[in-house]
Amino acid sequence: MIRNWQGCGLRGLATLVLTVSAATVTLAQPQAGPETIYPDSTKTPGATNSDFTQDNIQNNICKKGWTTDSVRPPTSVTNRIKKQTMAAYGFTDAATHYELDHLISLQNGGCPACVENLWPEAYGDATHPKTQSARGAWDKAHPNSTSVLPGALQKDRVEGYVHDAICLDIPNAKFSNAKKNRPPVSVTLGRGQEILANDWYMCYLKKIHHMACE
């Protein structure tokens, strides 16, 4: 299930997380990765921003010059949500081991401050807890290694890949990747959001081989 919030601007953030309406999405089963790299779907099903539609993406997420800063909530909001979600997930180690991640990313029309769309995603894994910088350094020193489970940095790459697929057929669009690294076929905004909500890691595996995440 992906939830949709009407008019997801920054005004009224105190009540934002409660004002959602449900839209049913069929989850892909089984998922390609280990269970621990995904959020609990009962806590984090994903939520979209209804301000972004297939008909207007050329004016926002696919427009050159548009940035997620225009919809990103302030740290006063996200810091509170990070504490809330870490407690809900039972994570008691350092907060720096996690990114408060949008399951459906802002660049792909995700709801900015809906708790249903945010969860503490680890940079490392339970056996190898890492900060963002430590994970980046580890990945650089161990290219293509799978001894540490994929996490927030790997999902970031998928988000850019999905964004490029959504914007692929938009004239003069903004892209996250160089042309040679873009996906071979386009997807709709709704399908891109489903990919992120259902199994971002399957798309990560396809991206490595320059395959389409359809």
N, C-alpha and C positions, 0 to 999 in steps of 0.2 A: 504494500500500500504506500503510495506517495500522497502526502497531504498538500493542499493548495491553499495559500493564504492570499486573500484579496487585498491588493494595494499595499505591497510590502515595502513601504518607505520607512524612514527613521522616526517619523512622528508616532507617538503612542507606543513606544517600545515596551512600556511596562505591561501592556495588555496584549502585546503582539503574539506571544507564544500560546495564548489561549484562544485566539480567534482564527480557527482553521476549519476547513471543510474537507471531507475525505473524498478521494478519488481512487478507485480500485486499480491496482496494477498486478499482473500475474508475475510472481517471482520465478526466476530461472532456477531450476533444480536439476542436478546438484550443482553447487557452486564449484568453481575451478580450484580455489585455494583453500587452505586450512581455515576452520571455523573462526579461529582467534583473530584473523586479520579483518573480519567484517564486524560492523556494529550489530548489536542486538536489535532485530527488526521490530520488536515490541516497544523498545525505547526510542529507536532512531529509524523510522520508516522512510524518512526523507520528506521534504516539503518544498514546493515550488513557489515562485513569485509570479502572481497572475498579471503583473504589469508587463511581463515578457511573453509574447506569443509568436507563433510561426509567422504571422503577418507583419510583425514590427521589428524582428531581430536585426534588420538592416539599419535600424535607427538606434540600436543600443549595443547588445553584446557583440555584434559583427561589424560595428562601425569603427573606423579608424579614429583614434583619439578617445574612445570610450574606455573607462577603467572601472574596476570593481570598487574603487574608492568612492564612487558616486552612490553606492548602496551599502557599503561595509559599515556595520554598526561600530560605535566607539568602544574602546577597551573597557570603559566602565560597565558596559553591558556584557561583553564577551568574557571578561574576567569572572563575573558572577556566574555566567552560564558554565564556564569551565569547572569551577568549584562544584556546581550543582551536578553536572554530568559525571565528573570523577567520582563523586559520592554515590550516584545512582549505579555506576558500573563497579563500584567496590574497589577502585584503584587508590591505593594508599601510598605509593611511592612518589617520587618527585614530580611535580607538575611539569617540569622542563622535559620530562621523558615523553610528553604528549603534545600533539598539536590539536587545538580545538578546531576540528575540521568540519566543513560543510559536506555532508554526504553528496548532495547535489550542489556542486560548486557555484559560486556567485557568477563566474564567467559563463555558466551554462543555465542561468535562470533559477538558481536555488534561492530559497527564502533566507534572508540575511541573519535574522535573530530568532528563528523558530527553534525551540529546543528539539522538536521532532526532526530537524535537519542538521543537528550538531552533535558530535560525540568526540570524546578524547581518544584520538587515534595515535597509537604508539609510533615512534620513530624506529625503534628496534623491536624486540619481542620480550616475552617474560623471562627468557634465559639470558638475553643480551639487551638489557635496558640501555638506551642511548639518548643523548640530547640531539637536537637537530644538527649541530656542527659535528658531533662525534659520528653520527650516522653518515653524514656527507663525506667525512674523511675516510670512514671505513669502506664505503662504497667505492671511493676512488682508489683505495689500496687493494680492494678485492673485486675487481670488475667481474660481473656475471656470476658471482658466488651466490649460492642459495642457503648458506649455513646460518644466515640471519633472515628471518621471515620478512617479506616486503611490508612496508608501512607507509607513513604519511608522505615521504618524499617520492616513493614510487607512484602513489595515487595522484600526486600533483602532476606527474607526466601524463597520466591517463586523462586528467581533466583538460589539459591543453590539447590532447589528441582528439578528444570528443568535441571540444569547442571548434576545432578546425573542420571536423566532419559536418557539424551543424552549419558552419559558415561557408563551406566549400563552394557552393553554387551562387553565393551572394556576390554581385559585382563589386569590385574594389573593396573587398572585405579586409578586416583586421584578422591576422592569423598569429597563432602562438609558435608555430614551427616554420622552419624554412621549407620551401616548396618540395624539396626532395624527401622531407620527413613527414609530409602531410598524409592523411589517410587516402586510400585510392577511390573511395566512394563517399557520398554524402549521406547524412541521416537527418531526420526531422528533429526539431527541438524536443518534442515529446519523447522520441526514441532515445536521444542522447541522454535525457534525464533518467529514463528507465535503465539504461546501461550502467550509469553511476549508482543508482539505487539498488540494482539487483546483483551485479557481479563486476565490479570495476577491475578485479584481478584478471578475469577472462580477457577483458579488453587490453590489459597490460601485456599479457602473453601474445596477443595478436599484434600489438604495436611493435614489439621486439622484432617481429618478422614482417613488418610493414603490411599487415593484413587489415582488412576492414572490420570494424566493430559494428556489425549490423544488428 
